[in-house]
């Protein structure tokens, strides 16, 4: 009975995901990822649907459970050893950009009056890897679908500008393929945008940018675990403020309940990919499956999100995304200059 209840929402999410993938395939250049397309299609359908109760259970299952499974599968496409060997030159740049995102993002979010979940989702999307980071952190901090949609939108809009502006700026600065690849790989957000930006400069820059981007993706692991502890601390604080006794507090908020166990699955598959010779076809297949399941999850999030709810947040999240993204671009370039890479 429970399975039947979830089916309408799952089928609708898969249908939207298939449409989004088809629309992405029609584009001569992959400027917009299918996940973002699926989310916006979902939001449009949500606007016209009068009654969504029949889909509620399935949409929740897809946006939470299937999303976590997609993140786990993504681990098999990340060979930690190879990525770190190629990406070690970019690690210093990444440390500074991550500090900029989460440090600067905290103060900017407070100044703009944003809730901490939305502020950190935007920072994670900008600092780590766009939609994948937002998708991984959202269930860990119990973020609203509206916050996820807004964070995705903020990072997506800046990415569109960077695809055009980065190659122009890189040529104006006389950057080498390697220097541009590190810059694009650490400062542009979503994977599809990094690939488009890198290869718009040159093939060598595109290859290097893609590898640097994969190195950034590994930051998902410590970030998700950190946010799990922050969420646990905040929930305990809230419970104490509501005068719960210590036994109730222990029963309600244990690390067992709140720890993001799916990230251990992600890490386990990354280790498997690093230690064992996995056939390229298997890696490619799981990566494709992971991407499609993530598109389904983002479709479900879009179907749960209304334009009117997003409208209430106003322009402030977009301003937050713009400021953080601009700071990351500048910091990444300055660190490269200091290291003598540019």
GIRA-V430606 format. One line per field, one symbol per residue. burial: 1 if it has 16 or more other ideal C-beta (glycine too) atoms within 10 Angstrom, else 0. A space follows every 50 residues. Layout:
burial=???
//
This chain:
burial=00000101110111011111100100000111111111111110110000 01001011101110011111111111111100100110110111011101 11011001100101001111111111111111111111111011111111 11111101100110011001000010111111111111111111111111 11001111111111111111101110110011001100100001000000 00100001110110111011001000010000000100011111111111 111111001100100111011111101110111011000011
//
